Amino acid sequence: MSDETENTAVETFENTDEDTSVQISILGQYIKDLSFENPTPAQTLQKLSEEQPSIDINVNLNASTVGEDIYEVDLKITTTAKAGKETAFVAELVYSGLFAAKNLPENTLQPFLMIEAPRQLFPFARRIIADVSRDGGFPPLMLEPIDFAALYQQQIQAAQDQVTASDEVVVN
Protein backbone atom coordinates (compact mmCIF):
# COMPACT_ATOMS: atom_id res chain seq x y z
CA MET A 1 0.00 0.00 0.00
CA SER A 2 2.80 2.39 0.76
CA ASP A 3 4.29 1.77 -2.70
CA GLU A 4 1.07 2.95 -4.32
CA THR A 5 1.07 6.18 -2.31
CA GLU A 6 4.64 6.96 -3.33
CA ASN A 7 3.91 6.30 -7.01
CA THR A 8 0.84 8.54 -6.91
CA ALA A 9 2.86 11.37 -5.37
CA VAL A 10 5.49 11.09 -8.07
CA GLU A 11 2.85 11.03 -10.81
CA THR A 12 1.16 14.15 -9.43
CA PHE A 13 4.47 15.99 -9.28
CA GLU A 14 5.45 15.00 -12.81
CA ASN A 15 2.10 16.10 -14.26
CA THR A 16 2.26 19.57 -12.69
CA ASP A 17 2.43 22.27 -15.35
CA GLU A 18 5.12 24.92 -15.28
CA ASP A 19 4.11 28.02 -13.33
CA THR A 20 2.90 30.64 -15.80
CA SER A 21 2.00 33.38 -13.32
CA VAL A 22 3.64 36.76 -13.81
CA GLN A 23 6.57 37.27 -11.44
CA ILE A 24 8.24 40.65 -11.13
CA SER A 25 11.02 41.54 -8.73
CA ILE A 26 13.73 44.12 -8.18
CA LEU A 27 17.04 42.30 -8.11
CA GLY A 28 19.11 45.37 -7.28
CA GLN A 29 19.50 49.09 -7.78
CA TYR A 30 22.64 51.17 -7.93
CA ILE A 31 24.37 54.37 -9.00
CA LYS A 32 25.86 53.72 -12.41
CA ASP A 33 27.26 57.23 -12.89
CA LEU A 34 27.24 60.37 -10.74
CA SER A 35 28.78 63.72 -11.53
CA PHE A 36 28.54 67.09 -9.81
CA GLU A 37 30.20 70.17 -11.24
CA ASN A 38 30.46 73.42 -9.33
CA PRO A 39 32.53 75.65 -11.67
CA THR A 40 32.62 78.93 -9.70
CA PRO A 41 31.30 78.30 -6.19
CA ALA A 42 32.29 81.60 -4.54
CA GLN A 43 30.82 83.85 -7.23
CA THR A 44 27.74 81.66 -7.70
CA LEU A 45 26.87 81.55 -4.00
CA GLN A 46 27.08 85.36 -3.85
CA LYS A 47 24.78 85.70 -6.88
CA LEU A 48 22.31 83.17 -5.50
CA SER A 49 21.92 85.23 -2.33
CA GLU A 50 20.50 88.01 -4.53
CA GLU A 51 18.53 86.11 -7.20
CA GLN A 52 16.71 82.85 -7.79
CA PRO A 53 18.52 80.36 -10.03
CA SER A 54 16.95 78.96 -13.17
CA ILE A 55 16.99 75.19 -13.19
CA ASP A 56 16.80 72.95 -16.24
CA ILE A 57 15.99 69.27 -15.65
CA ASN A 58 16.25 66.53 -18.28
CA VAL A 59 15.15 62.93 -17.76
CA ASN A 60 16.02 60.04 -20.06
CA LEU A 61 15.24 56.35 -19.79
CA ASN A 62 16.99 53.36 -21.26
CA ALA A 63 16.17 49.69 -20.86
CA SER A 64 18.16 46.70 -22.00
CA THR A 65 18.06 42.94 -21.65
CA VAL A 66 20.92 41.55 -19.56
CA GLY A 67 19.77 37.95 -19.22
CA GLU A 68 16.78 35.69 -19.64
CA ASP A 69 13.84 37.63 -18.18
CA ILE A 70 16.27 40.12 -16.57
CA TYR A 71 16.34 43.78 -17.60
CA GLU A 72 18.43 46.78 -16.64
CA VAL A 73 16.63 50.12 -16.55
CA ASP A 74 18.69 53.34 -16.49
CA LEU A 75 17.11 56.54 -15.19
CA LYS A 76 19.32 59.45 -16.23
CA ILE A 77 18.66 62.81 -14.63
CA THR A 78 20.63 65.89 -15.63
CA THR A 79 20.07 69.13 -13.74
CA THR A 80 21.65 72.46 -14.60
CA ALA A 81 21.24 75.44 -12.29
CA LYS A 82 22.17 78.91 -13.56
CA ALA A 83 22.56 82.20 -11.78
CA GLY A 84 22.08 84.74 -14.54
CA LYS A 85 24.18 83.48 -17.43
CA GLU A 86 26.68 81.63 -15.24
CA THR A 87 26.31 77.95 -14.43
CA ALA A 88 25.85 77.43 -10.71
CA PHE A 89 26.07 73.65 -10.84
CA VAL A 90 25.45 70.65 -13.04
CA ALA A 91 24.43 67.32 -11.52
CA GLU A 92 24.20 64.20 -13.65
CA LEU A 93 22.99 60.90 -12.30
CA VAL A 94 22.43 57.56 -13.95
CA TYR A 95 20.56 55.44 -11.43
CA SER A 96 19.88 51.89 -12.53
CA GLY A 97 17.92 48.89 -11.46
CA LEU A 98 17.89 45.22 -12.36
CA PHE A 99 14.39 43.85 -12.76
CA ALA A 100 13.27 40.28 -13.24
CA ALA A 101 10.04 39.93 -15.22
CA LYS A 102 9.05 36.32 -15.73
CA ASN A 103 5.98 35.40 -17.82
CA LEU A 104 5.19 39.06 -18.48
CA PRO A 105 3.14 39.32 -21.69
CA GLU A 106 5.14 40.85 -24.54
CA ASN A 107 2.67 43.72 -24.99
CA THR A 108 3.16 44.81 -21.37
CA LEU A 109 6.94 44.46 -21.14
CA GLN A 110 7.85 47.84 -22.64
CA PRO A 111 5.28 49.76 -20.54
CA PHE A 112 6.62 47.98 -17.45
CA LEU A 113 10.21 48.91 -18.28
CA MET A 114 9.39 52.53 -19.20
CA ILE A 115 6.73 53.33 -16.59
CA GLU A 116 6.73 51.08 -13.54
CA ALA A 117 10.46 50.35 -13.28
CA PRO A 118 11.51 54.04 -13.34
CA ARG A 119 8.67 54.83 -10.92
CA GLN A 120 10.34 52.43 -8.48
CA LEU A 121 13.80 53.96 -9.04
CA PHE A 122 12.80 57.63 -8.93
CA PRO A 123 12.53 58.20 -5.13
CA PHE A 124 16.09 56.97 -4.65
CA ALA A 125 17.43 59.06 -7.55
CA ARG A 126 15.57 62.09 -6.17
CA ARG A 127 17.26 61.69 -2.80
CA ILE A 128 20.70 61.36 -4.40
CA ILE A 129 20.19 64.59 -6.43
CA ALA A 130 19.01 66.40 -3.27
CA ASP A 131 22.00 65.13 -1.28
CA VAL A 132 24.61 65.93 -3.92
CA SER A 133 23.29 69.47 -4.49
CA ARG A 134 23.25 70.07 -0.71
CA ASP A 135 26.75 68.60 -0.34
CA GLY A 136 27.85 70.91 -3.17
CA GLY A 137 26.98 73.94 -1.02
CA PHE A 138 23.52 74.69 -2.42
CA PRO A 139 20.04 74.15 -1.04
CA PRO A 140 18.87 70.58 -1.71
CA LEU A 141 17.27 70.29 -5.13
CA MET A 142 14.00 68.44 -4.53
CA LEU A 143 12.75 67.14 -7.85
CA GLU A 144 9.01 67.08 -8.39
CA PRO A 145 7.46 63.65 -8.99
CA ILE A 146 7.55 62.56 -12.63
CA ASP A 147 4.57 61.08 -14.44
CA PHE A 148 6.35 58.31 -16.33
CA ALA A 149 3.08 57.10 -17.87
CA ALA A 150 2.52 60.52 -19.50
CA LEU A 151 6.14 60.59 -20.73
CA TYR A 152 5.69 57.13 -22.23
CA GLN A 153 2.49 58.18 -24.00
CA GLN A 154 4.25 61.30 -25.37
CA GLN A 155 7.08 59.12 -26.64
CA ILE A 156 4.65 56.77 -28.40
CA GLN A 157 2.75 59.69 -29.92
CA ALA A 158 5.97 61.30 -31.17
CA ALA A 159 7.03 58.00 -32.76
CA GLN A 160 3.64 57.65 -34.45
CA ASP A 161 3.79 61.24 -35.71
CA GLN A 162 7.24 60.60 -37.14
CA VAL A 163 6.03 57.47 -38.97
CA THR A 164 3.02 59.37 -40.32
CA ALA A 165 5.22 62.24 -41.52
CA SER A 166 7.64 59.84 -43.26
CA ASP A 167 4.72 58.05 -44.96
CA GLU A 168 3.40 61.24 -46.53
CA VAL A 169 4.44 61.61 -50.15
CA VAL A 170 4.61 64.98 -51.85
CA VAL A 171 3.33 64.86 -55.44
CA ASN A 172 4.11 67.71 -57.82
C-alpha positions in Angstrom: 0.0 0.0 0.0 2.8 2.4 0.8 4.3 1.8 -2.7 1.1 3.0 -4.3 1.1 6.2 -2.3 4.6 7.0 -3.3 3.9 6.3 -7.0 0.8 8.5 -6.9 2.9 11.4 -5.4 5.5 11.1 -8.1 2.8 11.0 -10.8 1.2 14.1 -9.4 4.5 16.0 -9.3 5.5 15.0 -12.8 2.1 16.1 -14.3 2.3 19.6 -12.7 2.4 22.3 -15.4 5.1 24.9 -15.3 4.1 28.0 -13.3 2.9 30.6 -15.8 2.0 33.4 -13.3 3.6 36.8 -13.8 6.6 37.3 -11.4 8.2 40.7 -11.1 11.0 41.5 -8.7 13.7 44.1 -8.2 17.0 42.3 -8.1 19.1 45.4 -7.3 19.5 49.1 -7.8 22.6 51.2 -7.9 24.4 54.4 -9.0 25.9 53.7 -12.4 27.3 57.2 -12.9 27.2 60.4 -10.7 28.8 63.7 -11.5 28.5 67.1 -9.8 30.2 70.2 -11.2 30.5 73.4 -9.3 32.5 75.6 -11.7 32.6 78.9 -9.7 31.3 78.3 -6.2 32.3 81.6 -4.5 30.8 83.9 -7.2 27.7 81.7 -7.7 26.9 81.5 -4.0 27.1 85.4 -3.8 24.8 85.7 -6.9 22.3 83.2 -5.5 21.9 85.2 -2.3 20.5 88.0 -4.5 18.5 86.1 -7.2 16.7 82.9 -7.8 18.5 80.4 -10.0 17.0 79.0 -13.2 17.0 75.2 -13.2 16.8 72.9 -16.2 16.0 69.3 -15.7 16.2 66.5 -18.3 15.2 62.9 -17.8 16.0 60.0 -20.1 15.2 56.4 -19.8 17.0 53.4 -21.3 16.2 49.7 -20.9 18.2 46.7 -22.0 18.1 42.9 -21.6 20.9 41.5 -19.6 19.8 37.9 -19.2 16.8 35.7 -19.6 13.8 37.6 -18.2 16.3 40.1 -16.6 16.3 43.8 -17.6 18.4 46.8 -16.6 16.6 50.1 -16.6 18.7 53.3 -16.5 17.1 56.5 -15.2 19.3 59.4 -16.2 18.7 62.8 -14.6 20.6 65.9 -15.6 20.1 69.1 -13.7 21.6 72.5 -14.6 21.2 75.4 -12.3 22.2 78.9 -13.6 22.6 82.2 -11.8 22.1 84.7 -14.5 24.2 83.5 -17.4 26.7 81.6 -15.2 26.3 77.9 -14.4 25.8 77.4 -10.7 26.1 73.7 -10.8 25.5 70.6 -13.0 24.4 67.3 -11.5 24.2 64.2 -13.6 23.0 60.9 -12.3 22.4 57.6 -14.0 20.6 55.4 -11.4 19.9 51.9 -12.5 17.9 48.9 -11.5 17.9 45.2 -12.4 14.4 43.9 -12.8 13.3 40.3 -13.2 10.0 39.9 -15.2 9.1 36.3 -15.7 6.0 35.4 -17.8 5.2 39.1 -18.5 3.1 39.3 -21.7 5.1 40.8 -24.5 2.7 43.7 -25.0 3.2 44.8 -21.4 6.9 44.5 -21.1 7.8 47.8 -22.6 5.3 49.8 -20.5 6.6 48.0 -17.5 10.2 48.9 -18.3 9.4 52.5 -19.2 6.7 53.3 -16.6 6.7 51.1 -13.5 10.5 50.4 -13.3 11.5 54.0 -13.3 8.7 54.8 -10.9 10.3 52.4 -8.5 13.8 54.0 -9.0 12.8 57.6 -8.9 12.5 58.2 -5.1 16.1 57.0 -4.7 17.4 59.1 -7.5 15.6 62.1 -6.2 17.3 61.7 -2.8 20.7 61.4 -4.4 20.2 64.6 -6.4 19.0 66.4 -3.3 22.0 65.1 -1.3 24.6 65.9 -3.9 23.3 69.5 -4.5 23.3 70.1 -0.7 26.7 68.6 -0.3 27.9 70.9 -3.2 27.0 73.9 -1.0 23.5 74.7 -2.4 20.0 74.2 -1.0 18.9 70.6 -1.7 17.3 70.3 -5.1 14.0 68.4 -4.5 12.7 67.1 -7.9 9.0 67.1 -8.4 7.5 63.7 -9.0 7.6 62.6 -12.6 4.6 61.1 -14.4 6.3 58.3 -16.3 3.1 57.1 -17.9 2.5 60.5 -19.5 6.1 60.6 -20.7 5.7 57.1 -22.2 2.5 58.2 -24.0 4.3 61.3 -25.4 7.1 59.1 -26.6 4.6 56.8 -28.4 2.7 59.7 -29.9 6.0 61.3 -31.2 7.0 58.0 -32.8 3.6 57.6 -34.5 3.8 61.2 -35.7 7.2 60.6 -37.1 6.0 57.5 -39.0 3.0 59.4 -40.3 5.2 62.2 -41.5 7.6 59.8 -43.3 4.7 58.1 -45.0 3.4 61.2 -46.5 4.4 61.6 -50.1 4.6 65.0 -51.8 3.3 64.9 -55.4 4.1 67.7 -57.8 
